[in-house]
Amino acid sequence: MNLEHLKTFIAAAKYESFSQAGKMLNLSQPAVSHQISQLETYYNKQLFIRANRKIRLSESGKILYEHGQQLLALNAKLESLLAEGDRSETIKIGCSNTIGECLISKMIQDLIKWNPDIASHQIQVTIGTSIEITDLLYASDIDVALVEGQAGRYDFISHEFYDDMLVLGVSPQLRVHPENQDPAKLEEMTWLIREPGCAIRQATLDLWKGLNIEPKSVLVYNSNTLIREGVKNGLGVAVFSKLAICPEVQSGQINVSPFKDRDRFRPFYLLRKDKQFKSSLHERVWNFIRSQAGNPKAPC
């Protein structure tokens, strides 16, 4: 398969136009049509459905579009690594919110400390929800992912590297101690939770199900920081990663307690794709994170 033809196909699919793809690639429309035709001959599949001077992807075309983008990204990365050499290797790490806020900086600091030949500029970090990060990994936009819970939609190589303890947090202003977890009282309180797609939201929903409660007042936020501030100011209660609120616990701004029904933990996973090019830096970072061990019951 000719990668230049694949690039032409990706452009045509993106703009849903052979002529627009030609303009973006500095090709004539006949040249674009010819390259698409050659791809269709190569795969023996119709890639576009042509009707009323418009085009749209066929089912085979949708498959090629999805995986073709990954192939082009991998090829670009391979060319970059071969051109620049080991000294310029980089690794892109994606982290879900709690890991990005609480763990990754110390991990990178320790990695560089024990591997002085690795420079900080070689490591790029992206933070988002677990779903966002696993989508980036699937698209090969990052090399490894550190997420709260595995991504069930994708078949990644995974390693559990940390057990995160979950606690209930309440502001002292509410004069309600978090150890008093009477379901009727919890149901009457205002709960602060994350948006869909965030792992801590799912942990909160699982808790409600386990306690058989349906809170009457729920506030949804798209930031862990906003939830911490809301609880500190007495807006309500929230499920927290114990790891994420140590400063607030130490300063007495938030009171926390383990859950009465059982200790609740959520695993943190290290993920990568199976069939992808792995540089020496990639392998070193992967093995370093695998070797880390956290103690979720340690005090703040």
C-alpha positions in Angstrom: 0.0 0.0 0.0 1.2 3.5 -0.9 1.2 5.8 2.2 0.8 8.9 0.0 -2.4 7.3 -1.4 -3.5 6.7 2.2 -2.9 10.4 3.0 -5.0 11.4 0.1 -7.8 9.0 1.2 -7.7 10.4 4.7 -8.0 14.0 3.4 -10.9 13.1 1.1 -12.7 11.4 4.0 -12.1 14.3 6.3 -13.4 17.0 3.9 -15.9 14.7 2.2 -14.7 16.1 -1.1 -12.1 15.1 -3.7 -11.6 18.6 -4.8 -11.1 20.0 -1.3 -8.6 17.2 -0.6 -6.8 18.1 -3.8 -6.5 21.8 -2.7 -5.1 20.8 0.7 -2.6 18.4 -0.8 -1.8 20.5 -3.9 -3.1 17.8 -6.2 -5.6 17.9 -9.1 -9.0 16.4 -8.6 -8.2 13.7 -11.3 -5.1 12.8 -9.4 -7.0 12.4 -6.1 -9.6 10.2 -7.9 -6.9 8.1 -9.4 -5.2 7.5 -6.1 -8.5 6.6 -4.4 -9.2 4.2 -7.3 -5.8 2.6 -6.8 -6.6 2.1 -3.1 -9.9 0.5 -3.9 -8.2 -1.8 -6.4 -5.6 -2.7 -3.8 -8.1 -3.6 -1.1 -10.8 -4.8 -3.6 -13.3 -2.7 -1.7 -15.4 0.3 -2.4 -14.2 3.0 0.0 -16.6 5.8 -0.9 -20.2 5.9 -1.9 -20.6 8.4 -4.7 -24.1 10.0 -5.2 -25.3 13.4 -6.4 -21.8 14.7 -6.8 -21.2 14.0 -3.1 -19.1 11.3 -1.4 -19.4 9.5 1.9 -17.5 6.6 3.4 -18.6 3.1 2.8 -18.4 0.6 5.7 -15.0 -0.5 4.4 -14.0 3.1 4.1 -14.9 3.8 7.7 -12.6 1.0 8.8 -9.7 2.2 6.7 -10.2 5.8 7.9 -10.0 4.8 11.5 -7.0 2.6 11.3 -5.3 4.5 8.5 -5.0 7.6 10.8 -3.3 5.4 13.4 -0.9 4.0 10.7 0.1 7.4 9.5 0.7 8.6 13.1 2.8 5.6 13.8 4.8 6.1 10.5 5.4 9.8 11.4 6.6 8.8 14.8 8.9 6.1 13.4 10.4 8.5 10.9 11.0 11.1 13.6 12.8 8.6 15.9 15.0 7.3 13.1 15.8 10.8 12.0 16.6 12.3 15.4 18.2 9.3 17.2 18.0 8.1 20.8 19.1 11.5 22.4 15.9 13.1 21.0 13.5 10.3 21.9 10.4 11.6 23.6 7.5 9.8 25.3 3.9 11.1 25.6 2.2 10.1 28.9 -1.5 10.5 29.4 -2.9 10.7 32.9 -6.4 10.7 34.3 -7.1 13.6 36.6 -6.2 12.3 40.1 -3.0 10.7 38.8 -2.0 13.8 36.9 -2.6 16.0 39.9 -1.1 13.9 42.6 1.3 11.3 41.3 2.9 11.9 38.0 5.1 14.9 39.0 6.8 12.8 41.7 7.1 9.8 39.4 8.9 11.9 36.7 11.1 13.5 39.4 12.1 10.1 40.6 12.6 8.8 37.1 15.0 11.5 36.2 16.8 11.2 39.6 17.5 7.5 39.0 18.1 7.9 35.3 20.2 11.1 34.8 20.6 10.5 31.1 16.8 11.2 30.7 16.0 14.9 30.4 12.7 16.5 31.5 12.1 17.8 27.9 11.8 14.2 26.7 8.6 13.6 28.7 5.3 15.2 27.7 2.2 14.9 29.9 -1.4 15.2 29.0 -4.2 15.2 31.7 -7.9 14.4 31.2 -10.7 12.0 32.2 -10.0 8.3 32.0 -12.1 8.0 28.8 -10.3 10.9 27.1 -6.9 9.5 27.9 -7.7 6.0 26.7 -9.1 7.4 23.5 -5.8 9.3 23.0 -3.9 6.0 23.5 -6.1 4.2 21.1 -5.5 6.9 18.5 -1.7 6.7 19.1 -1.6 10.3 20.2 0.1 9.2 23.5 2.5 6.3 24.2 1.3 5.2 27.6 -1.7 5.9 29.8 -2.1 6.0 33.6 -5.8 5.8 34.4 -8.2 5.2 37.3 -9.7 1.9 36.3 -9.2 -0.1 33.1 -10.7 1.0 29.8 -13.2 -1.7 28.9 -13.7 -0.5 25.4 -10.2 -1.2 24.3 -7.8 -4.2 24.5 -4.7 -2.7 26.0 -1.8 -4.3 27.8 -2.3 -3.3 31.4 -0.6 -3.3 34.8 -2.1 -2.3 38.1 0.5 -0.1 39.9 -1.5 1.5 42.7 -4.6 1.0 44.9 -6.2 4.3 45.7 -8.2 4.5 48.9 -11.6 6.4 48.6 -13.0 8.4 51.5 -16.0 10.5 52.3 -15.2 14.2 52.8 -17.2 16.8 54.6 -16.5 20.4 55.6 -16.3 21.1 59.4 -18.7 23.9 58.7 -21.5 21.4 58.3 -21.0 20.1 61.8 -21.5 16.6 60.5 -18.7 14.0 61.0 -18.1 11.8 58.0 -18.0 8.7 60.2 -21.7 9.2 60.8 -22.9 7.5 57.6 -26.5 6.9 58.2 -28.0 6.3 54.7 -31.1 8.5 55.5 -28.9 11.5 56.4 -26.6 10.9 53.4 -29.6 10.9 51.1 -30.6 14.4 52.4 -27.2 16.0 51.9 -26.0 17.7 48.8 -23.4 15.7 46.8 -20.7 17.1 44.6 -19.7 14.8 41.8 -17.7 14.8 38.6 -19.1 14.8 35.0 -19.8 11.6 33.0 -16.6 9.9 31.8 -14.7 10.6 35.0 -13.7 7.6 37.2 -14.4 9.2 40.5 -18.0 9.8 39.4 -18.4 6.1 38.8 -17.0 5.4 42.2 -19.6 7.7 43.7 -22.4 6.1 41.8 -21.2 2.7 43.0 -21.2 3.9 46.6 -24.8 5.1 46.3 -25.8 1.8 44.8 -24.1 -0.1 47.6 -25.8 2.1 50.3 -29.1 2.0 48.4 -29.5 5.7 48.4 -30.7 8.3 45.9 -29.4 11.8 47.0 -32.0 14.5 46.4 -29.5 17.2 45.6 -26.5 16.7 43.3 -24.1 19.3 41.9 -21.9 18.3 38.9 -18.5 19.8 38.4 -15.8 19.2 35.7 -12.9 19.7 38.0 -11.5 18.0 41.2 -10.4 21.4 42.4 -13.9 22.8 42.2 -15.3 19.9 44.2 -12.6 20.3 46.9 -13.4 24.0 47.1 -17.1 23.3 47.3 -16.7 20.8 50.1 -14.3 23.1 52.0 -16.9 25.9 51.8 -19.7 23.7 53.1 -21.7 23.1 50.0 -22.0 19.4 50.6 -20.2 16.1 50.7 -18.1 14.2 48.1 -16.2 11.0 47.5 -12.5 11.7 47.3 -9.3 10.0 46.6 -7.5 10.1 49.9 -4.3 10.8 47.9 -5.9 13.9 46.4 -6.9 15.8 49.6 -4.0 15.3 52.0 -3.3 19.1 52.3 -6.9 19.8 53.1 -7.1 17.0 55.7 -3.8 18.1 57.3 -5.1 21.7 57.6 -8.4 20.7 59.0 -10.4 22.2 56.1 -12.0 18.8 55.2 -12.9 15.9 57.5 -12.7 12.5 56.0 -13.6 8.9 56.9 -13.4 5.5 55.3 -16.7 4.0 54.4 -18.6 2.0 57.0 -19.9 -0.7 54.7 -16.4 -1.7 53.5 -13.0 -0.2 52.5 -13.3 1.1 49.0 -10.4 1.2 46.7 -10.0 1.9 43.0 -7.0 0.5 41.1 -4.7 2.7 39.0 -3.6 1.1 35.8 -0.7 1.6 33.4 -1.8 0.9 29.8 -0.2 0.7 26.4 -1.1 -0.7 23.1 0.1 -4.2 22.2 1.1 -3.7 18.5 3.0 -0.4 18.5 6.5 0.7 18.1 8.2 1.0 21.5 11.4 3.1 21.8 14.0 2.4 24.4 12.8 5.4 26.4 9.2 4.0 26.2 10.4 0.7 27.7 12.4 2.4 30.4 9.5 4.5 31.5 7.1 1.6 31.3 9.3 -0.6 33.5 10.0 2.2 36.0 6.3 2.9 36.6 5.6 -0.9 36.8 8.2 -1.0 39.6 6.4 1.6 41.7 4.3 0.6 44.7 2.0 2.8 46.7 0.6 2.2 50.2 -3.1 3.5 50.1 -3.5 3.1 53.8 -0.5 5.4 54.7 -1.6 8.5 56.6 -1.5 11.9 54.9 
